[in-house]
Amino acid sequence: MDELLKLLKKNALETPEDLAKMLDLPVAAVKAKIAEYEKSGVIRGYQAVVNQDQLDINLVTAVIEVKVTPEREGGFNHIAERISKFEEVQSLYLMSGTFDLLIFISGQSLKDVAFFVSDKLATIPGVISTSTHFMLKTYKDHGVLMETEDEYERLKVSP
Amino acid sequence: MNGSKSRPDRIASHVRTMPPSGIRDFFDIVSTMKDVISLGIGEPDFVTPWHIRESAIYSLERGITSYTSNLGLLKLRQALAGYVERVFGASYNPANEVLVTVGVSEALDLAMRAILEPGDEVIFHEPCYVSYGPVIAFAYGKPVPIQTDPQGGFVLTAAQVAAAITPRTRAIILNYPNNPTGACLPEAELKAICDLAVKHDLIVIADDIYAELSYDHPHTSAASLPGLKDRTIFLHGFSKAWAMTGFRLGYACGPADLIGAMMKIHQYTMLCAPITSQEAAIEALKHPDQDINGMKAEYQRRRNFIHASFTEMGLPCPRPAGAFYAFPNIAATGMTSKAFAYGLLEAEKVAVVPGTAFGPCGEGYVRCSYATSMDQIKEAMVRFKRFAHQRMAAKA
């Protein structure tokens, strides 16, 4: 992966000025490259990594394994795209193994999620079966640890 | 007078006359202050990679807590010989040409004590790591520092070495990539210096501790040059590239007679390096590139950032080619290195080390370590700039 993308993936708030210094490039070149990535769709958005467990909100996240029948034309794409359009769906992946699609969904309550599965997901033609797992606690998300460990302090000056 | 508490004559004169490290008093002040951003730290900010720590823990769980062979675990020496051959291009026999030590510091001390007769001279370049002069003097040798030229990027030249050689010269220490300047030694200059070592029958001590952290060109070790292996003591360790400073693990490679002599001192004074650290080092050598390259890429970005920042604020700073230090010139503020470092600490709570801690020719410079997080470096540069510009304006 391009160094610029790596840095932005780690911290999307890096300014073009700082990125330019780190990469030893002119600021204009960095700005142009970012614009190009945004335009071509390589960069699809910028988000904060939030520890939801720390917030006093009702949020239920579930992982659903889905078995589907692929279509003659288009394979899994058509049905996957259809499912991905639901607002409740946070992520959706095509998988190898004993099931086909892995879906991350979130809702305000267990009931919400259950309703989505029984009413929306399971009724889609081509969906054979679903298996729903509820998440209990997040330890790491997007490569970021959700607990802050006490940092060991180094000597402040050393040779 | 009663008692014997402060009789100076009971301290050996070569120890009594040695001034304490220039870093020490500065450290004492910094450590009393809160919320300091420190660019004064000469060790990686990374924690030792987890798989290495885990294998040290595992060795303890298995009850591996004994002494090892004086030379170090054979398995480690074999792995070291393999690593040195692959990365540095010099081959050593693990049976008698590799010695595992407690950090490179111990290895350097052993080398000096093994080769020096009282009064023998050792050439080294300044600015340099704080211990070279003292370690030579503690071994009853005579330190012969050569002041390197900032205009030449703090690179030691063969001409300077030639001028410093006398009939008493025994050895020359080379430490590139360099602490504190970040300078690297061009291969042609290295060869010319080593030719002098051959001509005058000198031992070359290659302190290659920062070798992996060379950003613009691959590092060449004196040990890899044709005909040099037989007169070179190659020093390396795990502190910098693997972020293992607290494990205190280094090693020396060299011709069997020199390693044998160093081993004799090591055997009677240290016995062996800690076995837990040796076990960790065996693990570290299994996939070294993976561990090192990630950290190196981050250091390189910081190097770029810090160098661009100093250039932007109008302070001349040779572009560091290796290690994790920048050595900007702060003479434009009209302050001495020491006054600048104390002033910056007081006014902006940023700690840097006065260049004079690394030799008198460090006057006018401060050492800024970029072995700290990018966020801290960014904030430190904002404060550094504010302070430097204030002082420059006050001077004008």
Interface residues (C-beta under 8 A of the other chain):
Chain A: E3 L7 D18 A20 K21 M22 L23 D24 Y152 R154 L155 K156 V157 S158 P159
Chain B: S21 I23 F26 F27 V30 S31 V36 S38 G40 I41 G42 E43 D45 V47 Y129 V130 S131 N179 A297 R301 R302 N304 F305 A308 S309 A351 V353 A357 M374 K378
